[in-house]
Amino acid sequence: MVLRSRRDVLLRTGLGTFALAVGRVAAQDGGTAAATDARAKVVEDLVAANRILADQGVLDAYGHVSARAPQDAGRFLMSRSLAPEMVTAADVLEHDLDGNVIAPPGANPFLERFIHAGIYRARPDVNAVVHCHSPSLIPFGATGAPLRPLYHMSAFLRGGVPVFDIRKAAGDTDMLIRTPELGSALAKALGPHAAALMRGHGAVVVAADLPHAVFRSVYTELNARLQAQAISLGGTVTYLDDEEARKAEATMGSTVQRPWELWRRKAMGK
Ligand SMILES: [Zn+2]
């Protein structure tokens, strides 16, 4: 209902109660339009996040990124099963927190959508999740060598990076998070942290929004590379202590829009 038709109704009828009812419908229409805009913005950012993570080498043909639906905390948005570099807005599906595809029905979702569902169920503070198979992270998940913040860009790792071992949760599997129960087990291992490694598989990285989730994913991968280099040099590695990391996280976390815009322009320009 648009203002013009509301005015027309008022002119025609002069009935106050009817005008009120029409006004309410107009307000609802306005709310629906705002929700549609918010969803479209998240879908647009989600497409960009897919392209950026592929461009930055965090995702290849595998891995995925999702965002909680802005209009409903019990839903999340993620592409159908597709290489991230190829994702467009038309590929984005809406899922519930059990991992069921709500819309469009019949679409082909990712096998490991339960990673995202489990984390959104367990972490109300999380609105964006990345699941990657980044090669630099695999040795840390396999050896027990803890991934720790080596420099200020990855200070968000300061709380530690837990390792999820699927064998302890479910015995011998194909290593994939393909059930709601495994999604819950992974979310439990993640706890309140920004990232968790998955032994023999990859990692999950979470944040309050897509730009922060992308930033953290890029710098978790880079930290792993730098940490392996530092360890291989043979000296004593000095990591950020808790206070340094807390201060650095506060500073760097406020600058995330800068790389997001740069990476977005590069990735979307391809
Ligand atoms: Zn995976």
Boltz pocket constraint, residues with backbone or C-beta under 6 A from the ligand:
constraints:
  - pocket:
      binder: B
      contacts: [[A, 63], [A, 112], [A, 131], [A, 132], [A, 133], [A, 201], [A, 202]]
      max_distance: 6.0
